[in-house]
Amino acid sequence: MKATLSSKGQLVLPADFRERDRLRAGQVFEVERLDEGEYRLRRLAPAPNQGLVAWLRSCPGGGLPDPNPRSESTDSFFPDIQ
């Protein structure tokens, strides 16, 4: 497949590649020059827990744990168990 370099130095990966490899905007790649006219593009693994805070904040109620939780009995969770 072909890709054209823009005047800003940007390449667009073909949609088939993006869909097949589930590529998303913001993912980081390493570009290595192998030789004149030869390059290697490698997707870098995301940092552990990358996006976790944003995901938690998108949860109802902000998703963040209560810093001062009240204590409660587990009996309220299992009322039928004696």
mmCIF file of the N, C-alpha and C atoms, coordinates in Angstrom:
data_MODEL
# 
_entry.id   MODEL 
# 
loop_
_atom_site.group_PDB 
_atom_site.id 
_atom_site.type_symbol 
_atom_site.label_atom_id 
_atom_site.label_alt_id 
_atom_site.label_comp_id 
_atom_site.label_asym_id 
_atom_site.label_entity_id 
_atom_site.label_seq_id 
_atom_site.pdbx_PDB_ins_code 
_atom_site.Cartn_x 
_atom_site.Cartn_y 
_atom_site.Cartn_z 
_atom_site.occupancy 
_atom_site.B_iso_or_equiv 
_atom_site.pdbx_formal_charge 
_atom_site.auth_seq_id 
_atom_site.auth_comp_id 
_atom_site.auth_asym_id 
_atom_site.auth_atom_id 
_atom_site.pdbx_PDB_model_num 
ATOM 1   N N  . MET A 1 1  ? 0.843   -1.174  0.000  1.00 0.00 ? 1  MET A N  1 
ATOM 2   C CA . MET A 1 1  ? 0.000   0.000   0.000  1.00 0.00 ? 1  MET A CA 1 
ATOM 3   C C  . MET A 1 1  ? 0.886   1.235   0.000  1.00 0.00 ? 1  MET A C  1 
ATOM 4   N N  . LYS A 1 2  ? 0.334   2.308   -0.491 1.00 0.00 ? 2  LYS A N  1 
ATOM 5   C CA . LYS A 1 2  ? 1.088   3.547   -0.583 1.00 0.00 ? 2  LYS A CA 1 
ATOM 6   C C  . LYS A 1 2  ? 0.584   4.554   0.438  1.00 0.00 ? 2  LYS A C  1 
ATOM 7   N N  . ALA A 1 3  ? 1.492   5.419   0.874  1.00 0.00 ? 3  ALA A N  1 
ATOM 8   C CA . ALA A 1 3  ? 1.155   6.560   1.723  1.00 0.00 ? 3  ALA A CA 1 
ATOM 9   C C  . ALA A 1 3  ? 1.954   7.740   1.199  1.00 0.00 ? 3  ALA A C  1 
ATOM 10  N N  . THR A 1 4  ? 1.370   8.926   1.228  1.00 0.00 ? 4  THR A N  1 
ATOM 11  C CA . THR A 1 4  ? 2.022   10.118  0.710  1.00 0.00 ? 4  THR A CA 1 
ATOM 12  C C  . THR A 1 4  ? 2.433   11.025  1.857  1.00 0.00 ? 4  THR A C  1 
ATOM 13  N N  . LEU A 1 5  ? 3.652   11.511  1.818  1.00 0.00 ? 5  LEU A N  1 
ATOM 14  C CA . LEU A 1 5  ? 4.168   12.418  2.833  1.00 0.00 ? 5  LEU A CA 1 
ATOM 15  C C  . LEU A 1 5  ? 3.580   13.805  2.601  1.00 0.00 ? 5  LEU A C  1 
ATOM 16  N N  . SER A 1 6  ? 2.993   14.397  3.648  1.00 0.00 ? 6  SER A N  1 
ATOM 17  C CA . SER A 1 6  ? 2.405   15.726  3.517  1.00 0.00 ? 6  SER A CA 1 
ATOM 18  C C  . SER A 1 6  ? 3.493   16.796  3.630  1.00 0.00 ? 6  SER A C  1 
ATOM 19  N N  . SER A 1 7  ? 3.114   18.049  3.347  1.00 0.00 ? 7  SER A N  1 
ATOM 20  C CA . SER A 1 7  ? 4.063   19.157  3.467  1.00 0.00 ? 7  SER A CA 1 
ATOM 21  C C  . SER A 1 7  ? 4.508   19.368  4.911  1.00 0.00 ? 7  SER A C  1 
ATOM 22  N N  . LYS A 1 8  ? 3.749   18.826  5.868  1.00 0.00 ? 8  LYS A N  1 
ATOM 23  C CA . LYS A 1 8  ? 4.110   18.910  7.287  1.00 0.00 ? 8  LYS A CA 1 
ATOM 24  C C  . LYS A 1 8  ? 4.941   17.705  7.729  1.00 0.00 ? 8  LYS A C  1 
ATOM 25  N N  . GLY A 1 9  ? 5.262   16.802  6.815  1.00 0.00 ? 9  GLY A N  1 
ATOM 26  C CA . GLY A 1 9  ? 6.042   15.617  7.156  1.00 0.00 ? 9  GLY A CA 1 
ATOM 27  C C  . GLY A 1 9  ? 5.220   14.496  7.753  1.00 0.00 ? 9  GLY A C  1 
ATOM 28  N N  . GLN A 1 10 ? 3.924   14.516  7.554  1.00 0.00 ? 10 GLN A N  1 
ATOM 29  C CA . GLN A 1 10 ? 3.038   13.509  8.124  1.00 0.00 ? 10 GLN A CA 1 
ATOM 30  C C  . GLN A 1 10 ? 2.709   12.430  7.101  1.00 0.00 ? 10 GLN A C  1 
ATOM 31  N N  . LEU A 1 11 ? 2.633   11.195  7.601  1.00 0.00 ? 11 LEU A N  1 
ATOM 32  C CA . LEU A 1 11 ? 2.177   10.060  6.791  1.00 0.00 ? 11 LEU A CA 1 
ATOM 33  C C  . LEU A 1 11 ? 0.865   9.568   7.377  1.00 0.00 ? 11 LEU A C  1 
ATOM 34  N N  . VAL A 1 12 ? -0.053  9.164   6.525  1.00 0.00 ? 12 VAL A N  1 
ATOM 35  C CA . VAL A 1 12 ? -1.305  8.583   6.986  1.00 0.00 ? 12 VAL A CA 1 
ATOM 36  C C  . VAL A 1 12 ? -1.245  7.097   6.681  1.00 0.00 ? 12 VAL A C  1 
ATOM 37  N N  . LEU A 1 13 ? -1.398  6.286   7.720  1.00 0.00 ? 13 LEU A N  1 
ATOM 38  C CA . LEU A 1 13 ? -1.430  4.836   7.517  1.00 0.00 ? 13 LEU A CA 1 
ATOM 39  C C  . LEU A 1 13 ? -2.756  4.470   6.843  1.00 0.00 ? 13 LEU A C  1 
ATOM 40  N N  . PRO A 1 14 ? -2.731  3.551   5.907  1.00 0.00 ? 14 PRO A N  1 
ATOM 41  C CA . PRO A 1 14 ? -3.974  3.148   5.232  1.00 0.00 ? 14 PRO A CA 1 
ATOM 42  C C  . PRO A 1 14 ? -5.025  2.649   6.228  1.00 0.00 ? 14 PRO A C  1 
ATOM 43  N N  . ALA A 1 15 ? -6.284  2.951   5.943  1.00 0.00 ? 15 ALA A N  1 
ATOM 44  C CA . ALA A 1 15 ? -7.387  2.580   6.831  1.00 0.00 ? 15 ALA A CA 1 
ATOM 45  C C  . ALA A 1 15 ? -7.402  1.082   7.121  1.00 0.00 ? 15 ALA A C  1 
ATOM 46  N N  . ASP A 1 16 ? -7.056  0.266   6.130  1.00 0.00 ? 16 ASP A N  1 
ATOM 47  C CA . ASP A 1 16 ? -7.030  -1.188  6.336  1.00 0.00 ? 16 ASP A CA 1 
ATOM 48  C C  . ASP A 1 16 ? -6.068  -1.558  7.469  1.00 0.00 ? 16 ASP A C  1 
ATOM 49  N N  . PHE A 1 17 ? -4.902  -0.941  7.496  1.00 0.00 ? 17 PHE A N  1 
ATOM 50  C CA . PHE A 1 17 ? -3.927  -1.204  8.564  1.00 0.00 ? 17 PHE A CA 1 
ATOM 51  C C  . PHE A 1 17 ? -4.470  -0.734  9.911  1.00 0.00 ? 17 PHE A C  1 
ATOM 52  N N  . ARG A 1 18 ? -5.038  0.479   9.923  1.00 0.00 ? 18 ARG A N  1 
ATOM 53  C CA . ARG A 1 18 ? -5.533  1.035   11.183 1.00 0.00 ? 18 ARG A CA 1 
ATOM 54  C C  . ARG A 1 18 ? -6.642  0.170   11.765 1.00 0.00 ? 18 ARG A C  1 
ATOM 55  N N  . GLU A 1 19 ? -7.544  -0.290  10.913 1.00 0.00 ? 19 GLU A N  1 
ATOM 56  C CA . GLU A 1 19 ? -8.651  -1.124  11.390 1.00 0.00 ? 19 GLU A CA 1 
ATOM 57  C C  . GLU A 1 19 ? -8.156  -2.493  11.837 1.00 0.00 ? 19 GLU A C  1 
ATOM 58  N N  . ARG A 1 20 ? -7.318  -3.117  11.032 1.00 0.00 ? 20 ARG A N  1 
ATOM 59  C CA . ARG A 1 20 ? -6.833  -4.472  11.329 1.00 0.00 ? 20 ARG A CA 1 
ATOM 60  C C  . ARG A 1 20 ? -6.049  -4.510  12.645 1.00 0.00 ? 20 ARG A C  1 
ATOM 61  N N  . ASP A 1 21 ? -5.243  -3.465  12.895 1.00 0.00 ? 21 ASP A N  1 
ATOM 62  C CA . ASP A 1 21 ? -4.402  -3.442  14.097 1.00 0.00 ? 21 ASP A CA 1 
ATOM 63  C C  . ASP A 1 21 ? -4.998  -2.595  15.215 1.00 0.00 ? 21 ASP A C  1 
ATOM 64  N N  . ARG A 1 22 ? -6.246  -2.151  15.031 1.00 0.00 ? 22 ARG A N  1 
ATOM 65  C CA . ARG A 1 22 ? -6.950  -1.357  16.038 1.00 0.00 ? 22 ARG A CA 1 
ATOM 66  C C  . ARG A 1 22 ? -6.111  -0.153  16.493 1.00 0.00 ? 22 ARG A C  1 
ATOM 67  N N  . LEU A 1 23 ? -5.605  0.597   15.519 1.00 0.00 ? 23 LEU A N  1 
ATOM 68  C CA . LEU A 1 23 ? -4.809  1.779   15.822 1.00 0.00 ? 23 LEU A CA 1 
ATOM 69  C C  . LEU A 1 23 ? -5.741  2.945   16.099 1.00 0.00 ? 23 LEU A C  1 
ATOM 70  N N  . ARG A 1 24 ? -5.385  3.758   17.068 1.00 0.00 ? 24 ARG A N  1 
ATOM 71  C CA . ARG A 1 24 ? -6.192  4.907   17.457 1.00 0.00 ? 24 ARG A CA 1 
ATOM 72  C C  . ARG A 1 24 ? -5.328  6.161   17.514 1.00 0.00 ? 24 ARG A C  1 
ATOM 73  N N  . ALA A 1 25 ? -5.962  7.309   17.349 1.00 0.00 ? 25 ALA A N  1 
ATOM 74  C CA . ALA A 1 25 ? -5.262  8.591   17.451 1.00 0.00 ? 25 ALA A CA 1 
ATOM 75  C C  . ALA A 1 25 ? -4.582  8.695   18.814 1.00 0.00 ? 25 ALA A C  1 
ATOM 76  N N  . GLY A 1 26 ? -3.389  9.214   18.819 1.00 0.00 ? 26 GLY A N  1 
ATOM 77  C CA . GLY A 1 26 ? -2.653  9.405   20.066 1.00 0.00 ? 26 GLY A CA 1 
ATOM 78  C C  . GLY A 1 26 ? -1.704  8.266   20.412 1.00 0.00 ? 26 GLY A C  1 
ATOM 79  N N  . GLN A 1 27 ? -1.824  7.129   19.729 1.00 0.00 ? 27 GLN A N  1 
ATOM 80  C CA . GLN A 1 27 ? -0.890  6.039   20.001 1.00 0.00 ? 27 GLN A CA 1 
ATOM 81  C C  . GLN A 1 27 ? 0.505   6.450   19.536 1.00 0.00 ? 27 GLN A C  1 
ATOM 82  N N  . VAL A 1 28 ? 1.511   5.991   20.244 1.00 0.00 ? 28 VAL A N  1 
ATOM 83  C CA . VAL A 1 28 ? 2.894   6.406   19.993 1.00 0.00 ? 28 VAL A CA 1 
ATOM 84  C C  . VAL A 1 28 ? 3.632   5.325   19.207 1.00 0.00 ? 28 VAL A C  1 
ATOM 85  N N  . PHE A 1 29 ? 4.422   5.775   18.231 1.00 0.00 ? 29 PHE A N  1 
ATOM 86  C CA . PHE A 1 29 ? 5.196   4.872   17.388 1.00 0.00 ? 29 PHE A CA 1 
ATOM 87  C C  . PHE A 1 29 ? 6.663   5.265   17.439 1.00 0.00 ? 29 PHE A C  1 
ATOM 88  N N  . GLU A 1 30 ? 7.512   4.291   17.240 1.00 0.00 ? 30 GLU A N  1 
ATOM 89  C CA . GLU A 1 30 ? 8.940   4.521   17.107 1.00 0.00 ? 30 GLU A CA 1 
ATOM 90  C C  . GLU A 1 30 ? 9.271   4.393   15.619 1.00 0.00 ? 30 GLU A C  1 
ATOM 91  N N  . VAL A 1 31 ? 10.037  5.348   15.105 1.00 0.00 ? 31 VAL A N  1 
ATOM 92  C CA . VAL A 1 31 ? 10.461  5.304   13.713 1.00 0.00 ? 31 VAL A CA 1 
ATOM 93  C C  . VAL A 1 31 ? 11.968  5.131   13.702 1.00 0.00 ? 31 VAL A C  1 
ATOM 94  N N  . GLU A 1 32 ? 12.436  4.118   13.005 1.00 0.00 ? 32 GLU A N  1 
ATOM 95  C CA . GLU A 1 32 ? 13.873  3.820   12.934 1.00 0.00 ? 32 GLU A CA 1 
ATOM 96  C C  . GLU A 1 32 ? 14.315  3.895   11.471 1.00 0.00 ? 32 GLU A C  1 
ATOM 97  N N  . ARG A 1 33 ? 15.410  4.580   11.240 1.00 0.00 ? 33 ARG A N  1 
ATOM 98  C CA . ARG A 1 33 ? 15.960  4.639   9.889  1.00 0.00 ? 33 ARG A CA 1 
ATOM 99  C C  . ARG A 1 33 ? 16.886  3.444   9.714  1.00 0.00 ? 33 ARG A C  1 
ATOM 100 N N  . LEU A 1 34 ? 16.574  2.579   8.780  1.00 0.00 ? 34 LEU A N  1 
ATOM 101 C CA . LEU A 1 34 ? 17.386  1.389   8.537  1.00 0.00 ? 34 LEU A CA 1 
ATOM 102 C C  . LEU A 1 34 ? 18.486  1.672   7.527  1.00 0.00 ? 34 LEU A C  1 
ATOM 103 N N  . ASP A 1 35 ? 18.140  2.414   6.490  1.00 0.00 ? 35 ASP A N  1 
ATOM 104 C CA . ASP A 1 35 ? 19.071  2.742   5.407  1.00 0.00 ? 35 ASP A CA 1 
ATOM 105 C C  . ASP A 1 35 ? 18.422  3.875   4.620  1.00 0.00 ? 35 ASP A C  1 
ATOM 106 N N  . GLU A 1 36 ? 19.112  4.405   3.639  1.00 0.00 ? 36 GLU A N  1 
ATOM 107 C CA . GLU A 1 36 ? 18.530  5.463   2.829  1.00 0.00 ? 36 GLU A CA 1 
ATOM 108 C C  . GLU A 1 36 ? 17.257  4.949   2.156  1.00 0.00 ? 36 GLU A C  1 
ATOM 109 N N  . GLY A 1 37 ? 16.138  5.606   2.479  1.00 0.00 ? 37 GLY A N  1 
ATOM 110 C CA . GLY A 1 37 ? 14.855  5.216   1.903  1.00 0.00 ? 37 GLY A CA 1 
ATOM 111 C C  . GLY A 1 37 ? 14.181  4.035   2.576  1.00 0.00 ? 37 GLY A C  1 
ATOM 112 N N  . GLU A 1 38 ? 14.769  3.482   3.642  1.00 0.00 ? 38 GLU A N  1 
ATOM 113 C CA . GLU A 1 38 ? 14.170  2.345   4.356  1.00 0.00 ? 38 GLU A CA 1 
ATOM 114 C C  . GLU A 1 38 ? 13.984  2.707   5.822  1.00 0.00 ? 38 GLU A C  1 
ATOM 115 N N  . TYR A 1 39 ? 12.748  2.515   6.293  1.00 0.00 ? 39 TYR A N  1 
ATOM 116 C CA . TYR A 1 39 ? 12.408  2.879   7.660  1.00 0.00 ? 39 TYR A CA 1 
ATOM 117 C C  . TYR A 1 39 ? 11.571  1.773   8.289  1.00 0.00 ? 39 TYR A C  1 
ATOM 118 N N  . ARG A 1 40 ? 11.613  1.702   9.593  1.00 0.00 ? 40 ARG A N  1 
ATOM 119 C CA . ARG A 1 40 ? 10.778  0.740   10.328 1.00 0.00 ? 40 ARG A CA 1 
ATOM 120 C C  . ARG A 1 40 ? 9.895   1.538   11.277 1.00 0.00 ? 40 ARG A C  1 
ATOM 121 N N  . LEU A 1 41 ? 8.613   1.250   11.248 1.00 0.00 ? 41 LEU A N  1 
ATOM 122 C CA . LEU A 1 41 ? 7.631   1.886   12.119 1.00 0.00 ? 41 LEU A CA 1 
ATOM 123 C C  . LEU A 1 41 ? 7.151   0.827   13.100 1.00 0.00 ? 41 LEU A C  1 
ATOM 124 N N  . ARG A 1 42 ? 7.238   1.119   14.381 1.00 0.00 ? 42 ARG A N  1 
ATOM 125 C CA . ARG A 1 42 ? 6.842   0.144   15.407 1.00 0.00 ? 42 ARG A CA 1 
ATOM 126 C C  . ARG A 1 42 ? 5.966   0.839   16.447 1.00 0.00 ? 42 ARG A C  1 
ATOM 127 N N  . ARG A 1 43 ? 4.768   0.274   16.687 1.00 0.00 ? 43 ARG A N  1 
ATOM 128 C CA . ARG A 1 43 ? 3.883   0.829   17.718 1.00 0.00 ? 43 ARG A CA 1 
ATOM 129 C C  . ARG A 1 43 ? 4.463   0.477   19.075 1.00 0.00 ? 43 ARG A C  1 
ATOM 130 N N  . LEU A 1 44 ? 4.578   1.474   19.934 1.00 0.00 ? 44 LEU A N  1 
ATOM 131 C CA . LEU A 1 44 ? 5.090   1.250   21.280 1.00 0.00 ? 44 LEU A CA 1 
ATOM 132 C C  . LEU A 1 44 ? 3.941   0.851   22.193 1.00 0.00 ? 44 LEU A C  1 
ATOM 133 N N  . ALA A 1 45 ? 4.253   0.000   23.140 1.00 0.00 ? 45 ALA A N  1 
ATOM 134 C CA . ALA A 1 45 ? 3.243   -0.431  24.108 1.00 0.00 ? 45 ALA A CA 1 
ATOM 135 C C  . ALA A 1 45 ? 2.881   0.755   24.992 1.00 0.00 ? 45 ALA A C  1 
ATOM 136 N N  . PRO A 1 46 ? 1.600   0.917   25.304 1.00 0.00 ? 46 PRO A N  1 
ATOM 137 C CA . PRO A 1 46 ? 1.224   2.024   26.180 1.00 0.00 ? 46 PRO A CA 1 
ATOM 138 C C  . PRO A 1 46 ? 1.803   1.816   27.580 1.00 0.00 ? 46 PRO A C  1 
ATOM 139 N N  . ALA A 1 47 ? 2.016   2.909   28.273 1.00 0.00 ? 47 ALA A N  1 
ATOM 140 C CA . ALA A 1 47 ? 2.503   2.835   29.647 1.00 0.00 ? 47 ALA A CA 1 
ATOM 141 C C  . ALA A 1 47 ? 1.464   2.100   30.491 1.00 0.00 ? 47 ALA A C  1 
ATOM 142 N N  . PRO A 1 48 ? 1.912   1.360   31.509 1.00 0.00 ? 48 PRO A N  1 
ATOM 143 C CA . PRO A 1 48 ? 0.944   0.667   32.367 1.00 0.00 ? 48 PRO A CA 1 
ATOM 144 C C  . PRO A 1 48 ? -0.073  1.659   32.925 1.00 0.00 ? 48 PRO A C  1 
ATOM 145 N N  . ASN A 1 49 ? -1.327  1.283   32.909 1.00 0.00 ? 49 ASN A N  1 
ATOM 146 C CA . ASN A 1 49 ? -2.442  2.079   33.422 1.00 0.00 ? 49 ASN A CA 1 
ATOM 147 C C  . ASN A 1 49 ? -2.669  3.375   32.650 1.00 0.00 ? 49 ASN A C  1 
ATOM 148 N N  . GLN A 1 50 ? -2.110  3.491   31.452 1.00 0.00 ? 50 GLN A N  1 
ATOM 149 C CA . GLN A 1 50 ? -2.329  4.700   30.665 1.00 0.00 ? 50 GLN A CA 1 
ATOM 150 C C  . GLN A 1 50 ? -3.824  4.860   30.405 1.00 0.00 ? 50 GLN A C  1 
ATOM 151 N N  . GLY A 1 51 ? -4.337  6.008   30.688 1.00 0.00 ? 51 GLY A N  1 
ATOM 152 C CA . GLY A 1 51 ? -5.749  6.296   30.491 1.00 0.00 ? 51 GLY A CA 1 
ATOM 153 C C  . GLY A 1 51 ? -6.639  5.862   31.638 1.00 0.00 ? 51 GLY A C  1 
ATOM 154 N N  . LEU A 1 52 ? -6.090  5.260   32.676 1.00 0.00 ? 52 LEU A N  1 
ATOM 155 C CA . LEU A 1 52 ? -6.897  4.762   33.783 1.00 0.00 ? 52 LEU A CA 1 
ATOM 156 C C  . LEU A 1 52 ? -7.607  5.894   34.515 1.00 0.00 ? 52 LEU A C  1 
ATOM 157 N N  . VAL A 1 53 ? -6.902  6.974   34.787 1.00 0.00 ? 53 VAL A N  1 
ATOM 158 C CA . VAL A 1 53 ? -7.511  8.086   35.517 1.00 0.00 ? 53 VAL A CA 1 
ATOM 159 C C  . VAL A 1 53 ? -8.658  8.680   34.707 1.00 0.00 ? 53 VAL A C  1 
ATOM 160 N N  . ALA A 1 54 ? -8.450  8.887   33.400 1.00 0.00 ? 54 ALA A N  1 
ATOM 161 C CA . ALA A 1 54 ? -9.520  9.430   32.566 1.00 0.00 ? 54 ALA A CA 1 
ATOM 162 C C  . ALA A 1 54 ? -10.711 8.476   32.542 1.00 0.00 ? 54 ALA A C  1 
ATOM 163 N N  . TRP A 1 55 ? -10.443 7.174   32.481 1.00 0.00 ? 55 TRP A N  1 
ATOM 164 C CA . TRP A 1 55 ? -11.528 6.192   32.481 1.00 0.00 ? 55 TRP A CA 1 
ATOM 165 C C  . TRP A 1 55 ? -12.297 6.247   33.800 1.00 0.00 ? 55 TRP A C  1 
ATOM 166 N N  . LEU A 1 56 ? -11.586 6.315   34.929 1.00 0.00 ? 56 LEU A N  1 
ATOM 167 C CA . LEU A 1 56 ? -12.246 6.377   36.231 1.00 0.00 ? 56 LEU A CA 1 
ATOM 168 C C  . LEU A 1 56 ? -13.089 7.638   36.365 1.00 0.00 ? 56 LEU A C  1 
ATOM 169 N N  . ARG A 1 57 ? -12.554 8.753   35.885 1.00 0.00 ? 57 ARG A N  1 
ATOM 170 C CA . ARG A 1 57 ? -13.297 10.012  35.992 1.00 0.00 ? 57 ARG A CA 1 
ATOM 171 C C  . ARG A 1 57 ? -14.528 10.024  35.097 1.00 0.00 ? 57 ARG A C  1 
ATOM 172 N N  . SER A 1 58 ? -14.556 9.192   34.070 1.00 0.00 ? 58 SER A N  1 
ATOM 173 C CA . SER A 1 58 ? -15.727 9.134   33.201 1.00 0.00 ? 58 SER A CA 1 
ATOM 174 C C  . SER A 1 58 ? -16.836 8.282   33.808 1.00 0.00 ? 58 SER A C  1 
ATOM 175 N N  . CYS A 1 59 ? -16.536 7.557   34.882 1.00 0.00 ? 59 CYS A N  1 
ATOM 176 C CA . CYS A 1 59 ? -17.538 6.719   35.542 1.00 0.00 ? 59 CYS A CA 1 
ATOM 177 C C  . CYS A 1 59 ? -18.543 7.594   36.276 1.00 0.00 ? 59 CYS A C  1 
ATOM 178 N N  . PRO A 1 60 ? -19.773 7.107   36.465 1.00 0.00 ? 60 PRO A N  1 
ATOM 179 C CA . PRO A 1 60 ? -20.753 7.878   37.246 1.00 0.00 ? 60 PRO A CA 1 
ATOM 180 C C  . PRO A 1 60 ? -20.195 8.204   38.617 1.00 0.00 ? 60 PRO A C  1 
ATOM 181 N N  . GLY A 1 61 ? -20.412 9.430   39.059 1.00 0.00 ? 61 GLY A N  1 
ATOM 182 C CA . GLY A 1 61 ? -19.917 9.844   40.372 1.00 0.00 ? 61 GLY A CA 1 
ATOM 183 C C  . GLY A 1 61 ? -18.427 10.137  40.360 1.00 0.00 ? 61 GLY A C  1 
ATOM 184 N N  . GLY A 1 62 ? -17.823 10.264  39.196 1.00 0.00 ? 62 GLY A N  1 
ATOM 185 C CA . GLY A 1 62 ? -16.405 10.575  39.121 1.00 0.00 ? 62 GLY A CA 1 
ATOM 186 C C  . GLY A 1 62 ? -15.523 9.355   39.181 1.00 0.00 ? 62 GLY A C  1 
ATOM 187 N N  . GLY A 1 63 ? -16.030 8.230   39.685 1.00 0.00 ? 63 GLY A N  1 
ATOM 188 C CA . GLY A 1 63 ? -15.271 6.997   39.695 1.00 0.00 ? 63 GLY A CA 1 
ATOM 189 C C  . GLY A 1 63 ? -14.155 6.923   40.709 1.00 0.00 ? 63 GLY A C  1 
ATOM 190 N N  . LEU A 1 64 ? -13.909 8.034   41.409 1.00 0.00 ? 64 LEU A N  1 
ATOM 191 C CA . LEU A 1 64 ? -12.817 8.014   42.374 1.00 0.00 ? 64 LEU A CA 1 
ATOM 192 C C  . LEU A 1 64 ? -13.338 7.520   43.713 1.00 0.00 ? 64 LEU A C  1 
ATOM 193 N N  . PRO A 1 65 ? -12.535 6.755   44.437 1.00 0.00 ? 65 PRO A N  1 
ATOM 194 C CA . PRO A 1 65 ? -12.998 6.219   45.717 1.00 0.00 ? 65 PRO A CA 1 
ATOM 195 C C  . PRO A 1 65 ? -13.194 7.325   46.749 1.00 0.00 ? 65 PRO A C  1 
ATOM 196 N N  . ASP A 1 66 ? -14.119 7.094   47.653 1.00 0.00 ? 66 ASP A N  1 
ATOM 197 C CA . ASP A 1 66 ? -14.382 8.033   48.746 1.00 0.00 ? 66 ASP A CA 1 
ATOM 198 C C  . ASP A 1 66 ? -13.181 8.001   49.690 1.00 0.00 ? 66 ASP A C  1 
ATOM 199 N N  . PRO A 1 67 ? -12.544 9.135   49.949 1.00 0.00 ? 67 PRO A N  1 
ATOM 200 C CA . PRO A 1 67 ? -11.377 9.136   50.825 1.00 0.00 ? 67 PRO A CA 1 
ATOM 201 C C  . PRO A 1 67 ? -11.730 8.819   52.272 1.00 0.00 ? 67 PRO A C  1 
ATOM 202 N N  . ASN A 1 68 ? -13.015 8.984   52.644 1.00 0.00 ? 68 ASN A N  1 
ATOM 203 C CA . ASN A 1 68 ? -13.465 8.698   54.013 1.00 0.00 ? 68 ASN A CA 1 
ATOM 204 C C  . ASN A 1 68 ? -14.671 7.767   53.974 1.00 0.00 ? 68 ASN A C  1 
ATOM 205 N N  . PRO A 1 69 ? -14.455 6.526   53.558 1.00 0.00 ? 69 PRO A N  1 
ATOM 206 C CA . PRO A 1 69 ? -15.608 5.623   53.442 1.00 0.00 ? 69 PRO A CA 1 
ATOM 207 C C  . PRO A 1 69 ? -16.196 5.294   54.808 1.00 0.00 ? 69 PRO A C  1 
ATOM 208 N N  . ARG A 1 70 ? -17.506 5.138   54.838 1.00 0.00 ? 70 ARG A N  1 
ATOM 209 C CA . ARG A 1 70 ? -18.136 4.753   56.100 1.00 0.00 ? 70 ARG A CA 1 
ATOM 210 C C  . ARG A 1 70 ? -18.110 3.231   56.192 1.00 0.00 ? 70 ARG A C  1 
ATOM 211 N N  . SER A 1 71 ? -17.973 2.745   57.370 1.00 0.00 ? 71 SER A N  1 
ATOM 212 C CA . SER A 1 71 ? -17.937 1.305   57.584 1.00 0.00 ? 71 SER A CA 1 
ATOM 213 C C  . SER A 1 71 ? -19.366 0.773   57.552 1.00 0.00 ? 71 SER A C  1 
ATOM 214 N N  . GLU A 1 72 ? -19.545 -0.347  56.926 1.00 0.00 ? 72 GLU A N  1 
ATOM 215 C CA . GLU A 1 72 ? -20.859 -0.970  56.945 1.00 0.00 ? 72 GLU A CA 1 
ATOM 216 C C  . GLU A 1 72 ? -20.703 -2.479  57.020 1.00 0.00 ? 72 GLU A C  1 
ATOM 217 N N  . SER A 1 73 ? -21.700 -3.107  57.531 1.00 0.00 ? 73 SER A N  1 
ATOM 218 C CA . SER A 1 73 ? -21.691 -4.544  57.706 1.00 0.00 ? 73 SER A CA 1 
ATOM 219 C C  . SER A 1 73 ? -21.930 -5.234  56.371 1.00 0.00 ? 73 SER A C  1 
ATOM 220 N N  . THR A 1 74 ? -21.305 -6.374  56.175 1.00 0.00 ? 74 THR A N  1 
ATOM 221 C CA . THR A 1 74 ? -21.556 -7.161  54.970 1.00 0.00 ? 74 THR A CA 1 
ATOM 222 C C  . THR A 1 74 ? -22.939 -7.811  55.022 1.00 0.00 ? 74 THR A C  1 
ATOM 223 N N  . ASP A 1 75 ? -23.597 -7.763  56.185 1.00 0.00 ? 75 ASP A N  1 
ATOM 224 C CA . ASP A 1 75 ? -24.933 -8.331  56.300 1.00 0.00 ? 75 ASP A CA 1 
ATOM 225 C C  . ASP A 1 75 ? -25.913 -7.673  55.336 1.00 0.00 ? 75 ASP A C  1 
ATOM 226 N N  . SER A 1 76 ? -25.687 -6.381  55.055 1.00 0.00 ? 76 SER A N  1 
ATOM 227 C CA . SER A 1 76 ? -26.609 -5.690  54.146 1.00 0.00 ? 76 SER A CA 1 
ATOM 228 C C  . SER A 1 76 ? -26.439 -6.189  52.701 1.00 0.00 ? 76 SER A C  1 
ATOM 229 N N  . PHE A 1 77 ? -25.306 -6.787  52.391 1.00 0.00 ? 77 PHE A N  1 
ATOM 230 C CA . PHE A 1 77 ? -25.071 -7.313  51.054 1.00 0.00 ? 77 PHE A CA 1 
ATOM 231 C C  . PHE A 1 77 ? -25.677 -8.695  50.872 1.00 0.00 ? 77 PHE A C  1 
ATOM 232 N N  . PHE A 1 78 ? -25.780 -9.466  51.966 1.00 0.00 ? 78 PHE A N  1 
ATOM 233 C CA . PHE A 1 78 ? -26.270 -10.849 51.920 1.00 0.00 ? 78 PHE A CA 1 
ATOM 234 C C  . PHE A 1 78 ? -27.351 -11.058 52.985 1.00 0.00 ? 78 PHE A C  1 
ATOM 235 N N  . PRO A 1 79 ? -28.521 -10.438 52.830 1.00 0.00 ? 79 PRO A N  1 
ATOM 236 C CA . PRO A 1 79 ? -29.539 -10.515 53.880 1.00 0.00 ? 79 PRO A CA 1 
ATOM 237 C C  . PRO A 1 79 ? -30.117 -11.912 54.046 1.00 0.00 ? 79 PRO A C  1 
ATOM 238 N N  . ASP A 1 80 ? -30.045 -12.782 53.043 1.00 0.00 ? 80 ASP A N  1 
ATOM 239 C CA . ASP A 1 80 ? -30.666 -14.111 53.130 1.00 0.00 ? 80 ASP A CA 1 
ATOM 240 C C  . ASP A 1 80 ? -29.782 -15.133 53.786 1.00 0.00 ? 80 ASP A C  1 
ATOM 241 N N  . ILE A 1 81 ? -28.536 -14.813 54.032 1.00 0.00 ? 81 ILE A N  1 
ATOM 242 C CA . ILE A 1 81 ? -27.602 -15.777 54.634 1.00 0.00 ? 81 ILE A CA 1 
ATOM 243 C C  . ILE A 1 81 ? -27.594 -15.570 56.135 1.00 0.00 ? 81 ILE A C  1 
ATOM 244 N N  . GLN A 1 82 ? -27.827 -16.624 56.859 1.00 0.00 ? 82 GLN A N  1 
ATOM 245 C CA . GLN A 1 82 ? -27.837 -16.558 58.324 1.00 0.00 ? 82 GLN A CA 1 
ATOM 246 C C  . GLN A 1 82 ? -26.558 -17.097 58.892 1.00 0.00 ? 82 GLN A C  1 
# 
